[in-house]
Amino acid sequence: MTALDCAGLRLYPGYLDRDGQAALVDTLRQVFAAAPLFTPRMPKSGRPFSVRMSNCGPLGWMSDENGYRYTPTHPATGRRWPPIPDVLLAMWHELAAYPFPPEACLINYYGPAARMGLHQDRDEDEFAAPVVSLSLGDSCLFRVGSRNRADPTHSFRLHSGDALVLGGEARLAFHGVDRIQSGSSRLLTEGGRINLTLRRVTRPDVAQAPTDSDAAKALHD
């Protein structure tokens, strides 16, 4: 990762071992039962994304003809998003170097032909918090640049169990997924890749930062 010029990007290869990945997939299937995968649509045009998505946590990210936004409820069911799994909260508190808990975990499911164009994660009010992600299933070719879309980019592979942090100067870096390496993992019985991204959406009250245990408890109360 030393070849990347964007300070604040940190890669943790094999952060979650195979048993941990399998256990998390089982947990995510319960999340999907409560908050089914849906197909987001581009603002204005209504063109469907190539990925399907869901969320967990107090807030969830979505996109449709009315724009990008966070909402407390699933766009199809109207129900609140399920809680963020404990293993992901633990990852946030270990890797984020940020004292407040995440408020959203966006779950993207990539089939063999899915991709994600270069974009910035900038729908949040709090950019001091990083975006922390975890890959499950098939490997992908990930591309990242800087805050300017026209700047040079670098590509590298993300494999199942890898964690990635975009913070500091990299928090608003353009990034995307060029392609999925279909069949590179047997973790998901249906194949494909799941990417989980943890975000802090709102600016916290800085009067008193919560402890890790307080933050985890608050999300489950």
ROSE-4610 file (N, C-alpha, C; in Angstrom, 1 decimal, always signed):
// ROSE-4610
residu = [M/M/M/T/T/T/A/A/A/L/L/L/D/D/D/C/C/C/A/A/A/G/G/G/L/L/L/R/R/R/L/L/L/Y/Y/Y/P/P/P/G/G/G/Y/Y/Y/L/L/L/D/D/D/R/R/R/D/D/D/G/G/G/Q/Q/Q/A/A/A/A/A/A/L/L/L/V/V/V/D/D/D/T/T/T/L/L/L/R/R/R/Q/Q/Q/V/V/V/F/F/F/A/A/A/A/A/A/A/A/A/P/P/P/L/L/L/F/F/F/T/T/T/P/P/P/R/R/R/M/M/M/P/P/P/K/K/K/S/S/S/G/G/G/R/R/R/P/P/P/F/F/F/S/S/S/V/V/V/R/R/R/M/M/M/S/S/S/N/N/N/C/C/C/G/G/G/P/P/P/L/L/L/G/G/G/W/W/W/M/M/M/S/S/S/D/D/D/E/E/E/N/N/N/G/G/G/Y/Y/Y/R/R/R/Y/Y/Y/T/T/T/P/P/P/T/T/T/H/H/H/P/P/P/A/A/A/T/T/T/G/G/G/R/R/R/R/R/R/W/W/W/P/P/P/P/P/P/I/I/I/P/P/P/D/D/D/V/V/V/L/L/L/L/L/L/A/A/A/M/M/M/W/W/W/H/H/H/E/E/E/L/L/L/A/A/A/A/A/A/Y/Y/Y/P/P/P/F/F/F/P/P/P/P/P/P/E/E/E/A/A/A/C/C/C/L/L/L/I/I/I/N/N/N/Y/Y/Y/Y/Y/Y/G/G/G/P/P/P/A/A/A/A/A/A/R/R/R/M/M/M/G/G/G/L/L/L/H/H/H/Q/Q/Q/D/D/D/R/R/R/D/D/D/E/E/E/D/D/D/E/E/E/F/F/F/A/A/A/A/A/A/P/P/P/V/V/V/V/V/V/S/S/S/L/L/L/S/S/S/L/L/L/G/G/G/D/D/D/S/S/S/C/C/C/L/L/L/F/F/F/R/R/R/V/V/V/G/G/G/S/S/S/R/R/R/N/N/N/R/R/R/A/A/A/D/D/D/P/P/P/T/T/T/H/H/H/S/S/S/F/F/F/R/R/R/L/L/L/H/H/H/S/S/S/G/G/G/D/D/D/A/A/A/L/L/L/V/V/V/L/L/L/G/G/G/G/G/G/E/E/E/A/A/A/R/R/R/L/L/L/A/A/A/F/F/F/H/H/H/G/G/G/V/V/V/D/D/D/R/R/R/I/I/I/Q/Q/Q/S/S/S/G/G/G/S/S/S/S/S/S/R/R/R/L/L/L/L/L/L/T/T/T/E/E/E/G/G/G/G/G/G/R/R/R/I/I/I/N/N/N/L/L/L/T/T/T/L/L/L/R/R/R/R/R/R/V/V/V/T/T/T/R/R/R/P/P/P/D/D/D/V/V/V/A/A/A/Q/Q/Q/A/A/A/P/P/P/T/T/T/D/D/D/S/S/S/D/D/D/A/A/A/A/A/A/K/K/K/A/A/A/L/L/L/H/H/H/D/D/D]
num = [1/1/1/2/2/2/3/3/3/4/4/4/5/5/5/6/6/6/7/7/7/8/8/8/9/9/9/10/10/10/11/11/11/12/12/12/13/13/13/14/14/14/15/15/15/16/16/16/17/17/17/18/18/18/19/19/19/20/20/20/21/21/21/22/22/22/23/23/23/24/24/24/25/25/25/26/26/26/27/27/27/28/28/28/29/29/29/30/30/30/31/31/31/32/32/32/33/33/33/34/34/34/35/35/35/36/36/36/37/37/37/38/38/38/39/39/39/40/40/40/41/41/41/42/42/42/43/43/43/44/44/44/45/45/45/46/46/46/47/47/47/48/48/48/49/49/49/50/50/50/51/51/51/52/52/52/53/53/53/54/54/54/55/55/55/56/56/56/57/57/57/58/58/58/59/59/59/60/60/60/61/61/61/62/62/62/63/63/63/64/64/64/65/65/65/66/66/66/67/67/67/68/68/68/69/69/69/70/70/70/71/71/71/72/72/72/73/73/73/74/74/74/75/75/75/76/76/76/77/77/77/78/78/78/79/79/79/80/80/80/81/81/81/82/82/82/83/83/83/84/84/84/85/85/85/86/86/86/87/87/87/88/88/88/89/89/89/90/90/90/91/91/91/92/92/92/93/93/93/94/94/94/95/95/95/96/96/96/97/97/97/98/98/98/99/99/99/100/100/100/101/101/101/102/102/102/103/103/103/104/104/104/105/105/105/106/106/106/107/107/107/108/108/108/109/109/109/110/110/110/111/111/111/112/112/112/113/113/113/114/114/114/115/115/115/116/116/116/117/117/117/118/118/118/119/119/119/120/120/120/121/121/121/122/122/122/123/123/123/124/124/124/125/125/125/126/126/126/127/127/127/128/128/128/129/129/129/130/130/130/131/131/131/132/132/132/133/133/133/134/134/134/135/135/135/136/136/136/137/137/137/138/138/138/139/139/139/140/140/140/141/141/141/142/142/142/143/143/143/144/144/144/145/145/145/146/146/146/147/147/147/148/148/148/149/149/149/150/150/150/151/151/151/152/152/152/153/153/153/154/154/154/155/155/155/156/156/156/157/157/157/158/158/158/159/159/159/160/160/160/161/161/161/162/162/162/163/163/163/164/164/164/165/165/165/166/166/166/167/167/167/168/168/168/169/169/169/170/170/170/171/171/171/172/172/172/173/173/173/174/174/174/175/175/175/176/176/176/177/177/177/178/178/178/179/179/179/180/180/180/181/181/181/182/182/182/183/183/183/184/184/184/185/185/185/186/186/186/187/187/187/188/188/188/189/189/189/190/190/190/191/191/191/192/192/192/193/193/193/194/194/194/195/195/195/196/196/196/197/197/197/198/198/198/199/199/199/200/200/200/201/201/201/202/202/202/203/203/203/204/204/204/205/205/205/206/206/206/207/207/207/208/208/208/209/209/209/210/210/210/211/211/211/212/212/212/213/213/213/214/214/214/215/215/215/216/216/216/217/217/217/218/218/218/219/219/219/220/220/220/221/221/221]
x = [+0.8/+0.0/+0.8/+2.2/+3.0/+3.0/+2.6/+2.6/+1.5/+0.5/-0.6/-0.3/-0.6/-0.2/-1.2/-2.4/-3.5/-3.3/-2.9/-2.7/-4.1/-4.1/-5.3/-6.0/-5.5/-6.0/-5.2/-5.8/-5.2/-5.9/-5.0/-5.5/-5.1/-6.1/-5.8/-6.1/-5.1/-5.4/-5.8/-6.8/-7.2/-7.6/-8.2/-8.6/-9.5/-10.5/-11.4/-11.1/-10.9/-10.5/-11.7/-11.5/-12.5/-13.7/-13.4/-14.5/-15.3/-14.6/-15.3/-16.1/-15.6/-16.4/-17.6/-17.5/-18.7/-19.8/-19.3/-20.3/-21.0/-20.2/-20.8/-21.8/-21.5/-22.4/-23.7/-23.7/-24.9/-25.7/-25.0/-25.7/-26.3/-25.6/-26.1/-27.4/-27.4/-28.7/-29.9/-29.7/-30.7/-31.1/-30.0/-30.2/-31.1/-30.7/-31.5/-32.9/-33.1/-34.5/-35.4/-34.7/-35.5/-35.4/-34.3/-34.2/-33.7/-34.6/-34.2/-33.4/-32.5/-31.7/-32.7/-32.3/-33.1/-32.2/-32.7/-31.9/-32.1/-31.0/-31.1/-31.1/-31.6/-31.7/-31.0/-30.5/-29.7/-30.7/-30.2/-31.0/-31.4/-32.6/-33.1/-33.4/-32.4/-32.7/-33.4/-33.3/-33.9/-33.2/-32.1/-31.3/-30.9/-31.1/-30.8/-29.3/-28.8/-27.4/-27.2/-26.0/-25.7/-25.5/-25.4/-25.3/-26.7/-27.0/-28.1/-27.6/-28.5/-28.0/-29.1/-28.5/-29.4/-28.6/-29.1/-28.4/-28.7/-27.8/-28.2/-27.7/-28.3/-27.9/-29.1/-28.9/-30.0/-30.4/-29.4/-29.6/-29.2/-29.8/-29.3/-29.3/-28.3/-28.1/-29.0/-29.6/-30.3/-30.2/-30.6/-30.7/-31.8/-32.5/-33.6/-33.7/-34.8/-34.9/-34.9/-35.1/-35.1/-33.8/-32.8/-31.4/-30.8/-29.6/-28.9/-29.3/-29.5/-29.8/-29.8/-29.8/-29.9/-31.3/-31.8/-33.2/-33.2/-34.1/-34.1/-34.9/-35.5/-36.4/-36.1/-36.4/-36.2/-37.1/-36.7/-37.5/-38.7/-38.6/-39.7/-40.6/-40.0/-40.8/-41.3/-40.6/-41.0/-40.6/-39.9/-39.4/-38.1/-37.8/-36.5/-35.4/-34.2/-33.1/-32.7/-32.3/-31.8/-30.5/-30.2/-28.9/-27.7/-26.6/-25.3/-24.8/-24.3/-23.8/-22.6/-22.5/-21.4/-20.0/-19.8/-18.4/-18.0/-19.0/-18.7/-18.5/-19.3/-19.0/-17.6/-17.2/-15.9/-14.8/-15.0/-14.1/-14.0/-15.1/-15.1/-14.3/-14.5/-13.8/-12.3/-12.0/-10.6/-9.8/-10.5/-9.8/-10.1/-11.2/-11.7/-10.9/-10.3/-9.6/-10.6/-11.8/-12.8/-13.7/-14.0/-14.6/-16.1/-16.8/-18.2/-18.6/-19.8/-20.1/-20.6/-20.5/-21.1/-22.6/-23.2/-24.7/-25.3/-24.5/-25.0/-23.9/-24.5/-23.6/-24.3/-23.8/-24.3/-23.7/-24.6/-24.3/-24.5/-23.5/-23.6/-23.3/-24.2/-24.0/-23.7/-22.5/-22.0/-22.1/-22.9/-22.9/-21.7/-21.6/-20.4/-20.2/-21.2/-21.1/-21.2/-21.4/-21.6/-20.3/-20.4/-19.3/-19.8/-18.8/-19.2/-18.2/-18.8/-18.0/-17.3/-16.3/-15.6/-16.6/-16.5/-17.4/-16.8/-17.3/-16.9/-18.1/-17.7/-18.7/-18.8/-19.8/-19.9/-21.4/-22.2/-23.6/-23.7/-22.6/-22.6/-22.2/-22.6/-22.3/-21.0/-20.5/-19.3/-18.2/-17.2/-16.1/-14.9/-14.9/-13.8/-13.8/-14.9/-15.0/-14.6/-13.9/-13.5/-14.7/-14.5/-15.4/-14.5/-15.1/-14.4/-15.2/-14.5/-15.2/-14.6/-15.4/-15.0/-15.5/-14.7/-15.0/-15.3/-16.3/-16.7/-17.0/-16.5/-16.8/-15.7/-16.2/-15.3/-14.4/-13.2/-12.3/-12.7/-12.3/-12.6/-11.3/-11.4/-10.3/-10.8/-10.2/-10.6/-9.7/-10.3/-9.6/-9.8/-8.7/-8.8/-7.9/-8.4/-7.6/-7.4/-7.7/-7.6/-9.0/-9.0/-10.2/-10.6/-9.7/-10.0/-10.3/-11.4/-11.7/-10.7/-10.1/-9.2/-7.8/-7.5/-6.2/-5.9/-4.7/-4.3/-4.9/-5.2/-5.8/-4.8/-5.0/-4.2/-5.2/-4.9/-5.8/-5.1/-5.9/-5.4/-6.6/-6.3/-7.3/-7.7/-9.0/-9.5/-10.1/-9.6/-10.0/-11.0/-11.6/-12.5/-11.8/-12.4/-11.8/-11.0/-10.7/-9.9/-10.7/-10.1/-10.7/-9.9/-10.7/-10.1/-10.6/-9.8/-10.2/-9.8/-10.8/-10.6/-10.9/-9.8/-9.9/-8.9/-8.9/-7.9/-8.1/-7.0/-7.0/-7.7/-7.8/-8.5/-10.0/-10.5/-11.9/-12.8/-12.4/-13.2/-12.5/-11.6/-11.0/-12.0/-11.9/-12.7/-12.3/-13.2/-12.9/-14.0/-13.8/-14.8/-14.3/-15.2/-14.9/-14.9/-13.8/-13.7/-14.4/-14.1/-14.7/-14.6/-15.4/-15.4/-14.7/-13.9/-13.2/-14.1/-15.0/-16.0/-15.4/-15.9/-15.4/-14.1/-13.7/-12.4/-12.6/-13.8/-14.1/-15.3/-15.4/-16.5/-17.3/-17.0/-17.7/-19.2/-19.6/-21.0/-21.5/-22.6/-23.0/-23.6/-24.1/-24.6/-23.5/-22.3/-21.2/-21.4/-20.4/-20.5/-19.7/-19.9/-19.1/-20.1/-19.9/-20.5/-19.5/-19.8/-19.0/-19.8/-19.3/-19.9/-19.1/-19.8/-19.2/-19.8/-19.1/-19.5/-19.3/-20.3/-20.1/-20.7/-20.2/-20.8/-21.5/-22.8/-23.5/-23.6/-24.0/-24.2/-23.1/-23.0/-21.9/-22.4/-21.5/-21.9/-21.8/-22.5/-22.3/-21.0/-20.1/-18.7/-18.5/-19.6/-19.5/-18.9/-19.3/-18.8/-18.7/-17.6/-17.4/-17.7/-18.5/-18.9/-17.7/-17.8/-16.8/-17.2/-16.3/-16.7/-17.9/-18.0/-19.1/-20.4/-20.3/-21.5/-22.0/-21.0/-21.4/-22.1/-21.6/-22.2/-23.6/-23.7/-25.0/-26.0/-25.6/-26.6/-27.2/-26.5/-27.0/-28.0/-28.0/-28.8/-30.0/-30.0/-31.1/-32.4]
y = [-1.2/+0.0/+1.3/+1.1/+2.3/+3.0/+2.4/+3.1/+4.1/+4.0/+4.9/+6.3/+7.3/+8.7/+9.2/+8.6/+9.2/+8.7/+9.7/+9.3/+9.0/+8.0/+7.7/+6.4/+5.9/+4.6/+3.5/+2.6/+1.5/+0.2/-0.8/-2.1/-3.1/-4.0/-5.1/-6.4/-7.0/-8.3/-9.4/-10.1/-11.3/-10.8/-9.7/-9.2/-10.2/-10.8/-11.7/-13.1/-14.1/-15.4/-16.1/-17.3/-18.0/-18.4/-18.8/-19.2/-17.9/-16.8/-15.6/-15.1/-15.3/-14.9/-15.7/-17.0/-17.9/-17.5/-17.3/-16.9/-15.6/-14.6/-13.3/-13.5/-14.4/-14.6/-15.1/-16.1/-16.6/-15.4/-14.5/-13.4/-12.5/-12.3/-11.4/-12.0/-13.3/-13.9/-13.6/-13.4/-13.0/-11.5/-10.7/-9.3/-9.2/-10.0/-10.0/-10.4/-11.4/-11.8/-10.6/-9.8/-8.6/-7.4/-7.3/-6.1/-6.7/-7.1/-7.8/-6.9/-7.6/-6.8/-6.1/-4.9/-4.2/-3.6/-3.2/-2.6/-1.1/-0.3/+1.1/+1.6/+2.9/+3.5/+4.9/+5.2/+6.5/+7.7/+8.8/+10.0/+10.5/+11.0/+11.6/+10.6/+9.8/+8.9/+7.6/+7.2/+6.0/+4.7/+4.9/+3.7/+2.8/+1.5/+0.6/+0.5/+0.4/+0.0/-1.5/-1.8/-3.2/-4.0/-3.4/-4.1/-4.0/-5.0/-4.9/-4.6/-4.0/-3.6/-3.7/-3.6/-3.5/-2.7/-2.6/-1.8/-2.5/-2.1/-2.3/-1.2/-1.0/+0.2/+1.2/+2.2/+3.2/+3.9/+4.0/+4.7/+3.8/+3.9/+3.2/+4.0/+3.8/+4.6/+4.0/+4.9/+4.5/+5.5/+5.1/+6.0/+5.7/+6.7/+6.5/+7.8/+8.0/+9.2/+10.5/+10.4/+11.6/+11.9/+11.1/+11.4/+10.4/+10.7/+9.9/+10.4/+9.5/+9.9/+8.8/+9.1/+8.2/+8.2/+7.0/+6.9/+5.9/+6.0/+5.0/+3.7/+3.7/+2.5/+2.0/+0.8/+0.1/+0.7/+0.9/+1.6/+0.7/-0.6/-1.4/-1.9/-2.3/-2.8/-1.8/-0.6/+0.4/+0.1/-1.0/-1.3/-0.7/-0.6/-0.1/-1.1/-0.6/-1.5/-2.3/-3.6/-4.3/-3.8/-4.2/-3.7/-4.1/-3.3/-3.7/-4.9/-6.0/-7.1/-6.7/-7.4/-7.1/-7.2/-8.2/-8.3/-7.1/-6.4/-5.2/-4.0/-4.0/-2.9/-3.0/-4.3/-4.5/-4.1/-4.4/-4.0/-2.4/-1.8/-0.3/+0.3/-0.2/+0.3/-0.1/-1.1/-1.5/-0.7/-0.4/+0.2/+1.6/+2.2/+3.5/+4.6/+4.4/+5.5/+6.7/+6.5/+7.5/+7.1/+8.1/+7.7/+7.4/+7.7/+7.5/+6.4/+5.7/+4.5/+4.8/+3.8/+4.0/+4.0/+4.7/+4.8/+4.0/+3.6/+2.9/+1.9/+0.7/-0.3/-0.6/-0.1/-0.3/-1.7/-2.5/-3.9/-3.9/-4.0/-4.1/-5.6/-6.1/-7.5/-7.3/-7.9/-7.8/-9.2/-9.3/-10.5/-10.5/-11.6/-11.7/-10.5/-9.8/-8.7/-7.4/-7.3/-6.0/-5.2/-3.9/-3.1/-1.8/-1.0/+0.3/+1.4/+2.4/+3.4/+4.3/+5.1/+6.0/+6.9/+7.1/+7.9/+8.3/+9.3/+9.7/+9.4/+9.0/+8.8/+10.2/+11.0/+12.3/+12.7/+11.7/+12.0/+12.1/+12.0/+12.1/+13.5/+13.9/+15.2/+15.2/+14.0/+13.9/+13.2/+14.1/+13.5/+13.3/+13.6/+13.3/+11.8/+11.1/+9.6/+9.0/+7.9/+7.2/+6.3/+5.8/+4.7/+3.4/+2.4/+1.1/+0.1/-0.7/-1.7/-3.1/-4.1/-5.5/-6.3/-7.0/-7.8/-9.3/-9.8/-11.2/-11.9/-13.1/-13.8/-13.5/-13.4/-13.3/-12.1/-12.2/-11.0/-10.0/-8.8/-7.7/-6.9/-6.2/-5.3/-3.9/-3.3/-2.1/-1.0/+0.2/+1.3/+2.5/+3.2/+4.4/+5.5/+6.8/+7.9/+8.9/+10.2/+11.2/+12.0/+13.2/+13.9/+14.5/+14.5/+15.0/+13.8/+13.8/+12.6/+12.4/+13.5/+13.4/+13.0/+12.9/+12.5/+11.0/+10.6/+9.2/+8.3/+7.1/+6.1/+4.9/+4.1/+2.9/+1.8/+0.6/-0.6/-1.7/-2.4/-3.6/-4.5/-5.7/-6.7/-6.7/-6.8/-7.1/-8.5/-9.2/-10.6/-10.8/-11.9/-12.2/-12.1/-11.4/-11.2/-9.9/-9.2/-8.0/-6.8/-6.0/-4.8/-3.6/-2.6/-1.4/-0.1/+0.8/+2.1/+3.2/+4.1/+5.3/+6.4/+7.1/+8.1/+9.2/+10.3/+11.4/+11.9/+12.1/+12.6/+11.6/+10.3/+9.4/+9.3/+10.0/+9.9/+10.3/+11.3/+11.7/+11.4/+10.4/+9.9/+9.2/+9.4/+8.7/+7.2/+6.3/+4.9/+4.2/+2.9/+2.1/+0.7/-0.2/-1.6/-1.8/-2.2/-2.4/-3.7/-4.8/-6.1/-7.0/-8.1/-9.2/-10.4/-11.0/-12.2/-13.4/-13.7/-14.7/-16.1/-16.8/-18.1/-18.1/-17.0/-16.9/-17.3/-17.4/-17.8/-18.7/-19.6/-20.5/-20.1/-19.0/-18.6/-18.4/-17.8/-17.6/-18.7/-19.4/-20.6/-20.1/-18.9/-18.3/-17.6/-17.5/-16.8/-15.3/-14.6/-13.1/-12.6/-11.3/-10.6/-9.7/-9.7/-8.8/-7.8/-6.5/-5.5/-4.8/-4.7/-4.0/-2.7/-1.6/-0.3/+0.3/+0.6/+1.2/+2.7/+3.5/+5.0/+5.7/+6.8/+7.7/+8.8/+9.0/+9.9/+11.3/+11.4/+12.7/+13.2/+14.5/+15.0/+14.8/+14.1/+13.8/+15.0/+14.9/+15.9/+15.6/+16.5/+16.2/+16.5/+16.8/+17.1/+15.9/+14.7/+13.6/+12.4/+11.9/+10.8/+9.5/+8.6/+7.4/+6.4/+5.5/+4.4/+3.4/+2.4/+1.4/+0.6/+0.3/-0.5/+0.3/+1.6/+2.5/+2.6/+2.7/+2.9/+1.7/+0.5/-0.7/-0.9/-0.6/-0.8/+0.1/+1.4/+2.4/+1.9/+1.2/+0.8/-0.4/-1.0/-2.2/-1.9/-0.8/-0.4/-0.1]
z = [+0.0/+0.0/+0.0/+0.1/+0.2/-1.1/-2.2/-3.5/-3.6/-2.8/-2.8/-2.2/-2.9/-2.4/-1.4/-1.3/-0.5/+1.0/+1.8/+3.2/+3.9/+4.7/+5.4/+4.9/+3.8/+3.3/+4.0/+4.7/+5.4/+5.0/+4.6/+4.2/+5.2/+5.7/+6.6/+6.0/+5.3/+4.6/+5.6/+5.2/+6.1/+7.5/+7.6/+9.0/+9.6/+8.9/+9.5/+8.9/+9.8/+9.3/+8.7/+8.1/+7.4/+8.3/+9.5/+10.4/+10.7/+11.0/+11.3/+10.1/+8.9/+7.7/+7.6/+7.8/+7.6/+8.7/+9.9/+11.0/+10.6/+10.0/+9.7/+8.5/+7.6/+6.5/+7.0/+8.0/+8.6/+9.3/+9.9/+10.5/+9.5/+8.4/+7.3/+6.7/+6.6/+6.1/+6.9/+8.2/+9.1/+8.9/+8.6/+8.2/+7.0/+6.0/+4.7/+4.8/+5.8/+6.0/+6.6/+7.4/+7.9/+7.0/+6.2/+5.3/+4.0/+3.1/+1.9/+1.0/+0.2/-0.8/-1.8/-2.2/-3.2/-4.2/-5.3/-6.4/-6.3/-6.0/-6.0/-7.4/-7.6/-8.9/-8.9/-10.0/-10.1/-10.0/-9.4/-9.3/-10.7/-10.8/-12.0/-13.1/-13.5/-14.7/-14.2/-13.0/-12.5/-13.0/-13.6/-14.1/-13.0/-13.0/-11.9/-11.7/-10.5/-10.2/-10.6/-10.8/-11.1/-9.8/-8.7/-7.4/-6.7/-5.8/-5.0/-3.6/-2.7/-1.4/-0.4/+0.9/+2.1/+3.1/+4.3/+5.3/+6.7/+7.7/+9.0/+9.9/+11.0/+11.8/+11.9/+12.7/+12.8/+11.5/+10.6/+9.3/+8.2/+7.0/+5.9/+4.6/+3.8/+2.6/+1.4/+0.6/-0.5/-1.6/-2.8/-4.0/-4.8/-5.3/-6.3/-7.1/-7.8/-8.7/-7.9/-6.6/-5.7/-5.2/-5.4/-5.0/-4.0/-3.6/-2.6/-1.2/-0.2/+1.1/+2.1/+3.4/+4.5/+5.0/+5.4/+5.9/+7.0/+8.0/+9.0/+8.7/+7.5/+7.2/+5.8/+5.6/+4.3/+3.3/+2.0/+1.0/+0.6/+0.7/+0.2/+1.3/+2.5/+3.6/+4.5/+4.6/+5.5/+6.9/+7.2/+8.5/+8.8/+10.1/+10.5/+10.1/+9.9/+9.6/+10.8/+10.6/+11.8/+12.4/+13.6/+14.2/+13.5/+13.7/+13.1/+13.9/+13.3/+14.0/+14.9/+16.0/+17.0/+16.4/+15.5/+15.0/+14.2/+13.5/+12.8/+13.7/+14.8/+15.7/+16.3/+16.6/+17.1/+16.1/+14.9/+13.8/+13.8/+13.8/+13.8/+15.0/+16.2/+17.4/+17.4/+16.6/+16.5/+15.5/+14.3/+13.2/+12.9/+13.4/+12.9/+13.6/+14.8/+15.5/+15.6/+16.0/+16.1/+17.3/+18.2/+19.5/+19.5/+18.4/+18.3/+17.4/+17.7/+16.9/+15.5/+14.7/+13.3/+13.4/+12.4/+12.4/+11.2/+10.3/+9.1/+8.7/+8.3/+7.6/+6.3/+5.2/+3.8/+3.4/+2.9/+2.4/+0.9/+0.1/-1.3/-1.7/-2.5/-3.1/-4.6/-4.9/-6.3/-6.9/-8.0/-8.8/-9.7/-10.6/-11.4/-12.3/-12.8/-13.8/-13.1/-11.8/-11.2/-11.0/-11.0/-10.8/-10.0/-9.7/-9.1/-9.6/-10.3/-10.9/-9.8/-10.3/-9.3/-8.7/-7.4/-6.6/-5.3/-4.7/-3.3/-2.4/-1.2/-0.1/+0.6/+0.2/+0.7/+1.1/+1.3/+1.7/+3.3/+4.0/+5.4/+5.8/+7.1/+7.6/+8.3/+8.7/+9.5/+8.7/+8.2/+7.5/+8.3/+9.6/+10.5/+10.8/+10.7/+10.8/+9.5/+9.6/+8.3/+7.8/+6.7/+6.2/+6.3/+7.0/+7.3/+6.6/+5.7/+4.9/+5.1/+4.8/+4.9/+3.7/+3.1/+1.9/+2.3/+1.6/+1.8/+0.5/+0.2/-1.0/-2.1/-3.3/-4.4/-4.3/-4.8/-4.8/-5.9/-5.7/-6.7/-7.0/-8.1/-8.4/-8.0/-7.0/-6.4/-6.9/-7.2/-7.7/-6.8/-6.5/-5.7/-6.2/-6.1/-6.6/-5.4/-5.7/-4.8/-4.7/-4.2/-4.1/-5.5/-6.4/-7.8/-8.7/-9.3/-10.2/-11.3/-11.8/-13.0/-12.6/-11.3/-10.9/-11.2/-11.2/-11.5/-10.4/-10.7/-9.8/-9.6/-8.6/-8.4/-8.1/-8.6/-8.5/-7.7/-6.9/-6.2/-5.9/-5.6/-5.3/-3.8/-3.6/-2.2/-2.2/-1.2/-1.0/+0.2/+0.2/+1.3/+2.6/+3.6/+4.9/+5.0/+3.9/+3.9/+4.5/+5.3/+5.8/+5.2/+4.9/+4.3/+5.0/+5.3/+6.0/+5.1/+4.8/+4.1/+5.1/+5.6/+6.5/+6.2/+7.0/+6.7/+5.3/+4.6/+3.2/+2.3/+2.6/+1.8/+2.0/+3.0/+3.3/+2.1/+1.4/+0.2/-1.1/-1.1/-2.3/-3.2/-4.5/-5.5/-5.5/-5.5/-5.5/-6.1/-6.5/-7.2/-7.3/-7.9/-8.1/-9.6/-10.2/-11.7/-12.1/-11.4/-11.7/-10.6/-10.7/-9.7/-10.3/-9.5/-10.0/-9.6/-10.5/-10.2/-10.0/-8.9/-8.6/-7.8/-7.3/-6.6/-5.1/-4.7/-3.3/-3.3/-2.3/-2.1/-0.8/-0.3/+1.0/+0.8/-0.3/-0.5/-1.5/-1.0/-1.8/-3.2/-3.2/-4.5/-5.3/-4.8/-5.5/-5.3/-5.9/-5.8/-4.6/-4.4/-3.3/-2.5/-1.2/-0.3/+0.2/+0.1/+0.8/+1.8/+3.0/+4.1/+4.4/+4.4/+4.7/+5.9/+6.9/+8.2/+8.1/+8.4/+8.3/+9.5/+9.9/+10.8/+9.9/+10.2/+9.3/+9.8/+11.1/+11.7/+12.6/+12.8/+13.7/+15.1/+15.9/+17.3/+18.2/+19.3/+20.4/+21.0/+20.9/+21.4/+22.9/+23.6/+25.0/+25.8/+25.3/+26.0/+25.0/+24.7/+23.8/+24.6/+24.0/+24.7/+24.7/+25.7/+25.7/+24.6/+24.3/+23.3/+23.8/+25.0/+25.5/+25.5/+25.8/+25.7/+24.3/+23.3/+21.9/+21.4/+21.7/+21.3/+21.9/+23.2/+23.8/+23.3/+22.9/+22.5/+21.2/+20.3/+19.0/+19.2/+20.3/+20.5/+21.5/+22.1/+23.0/+22.2]
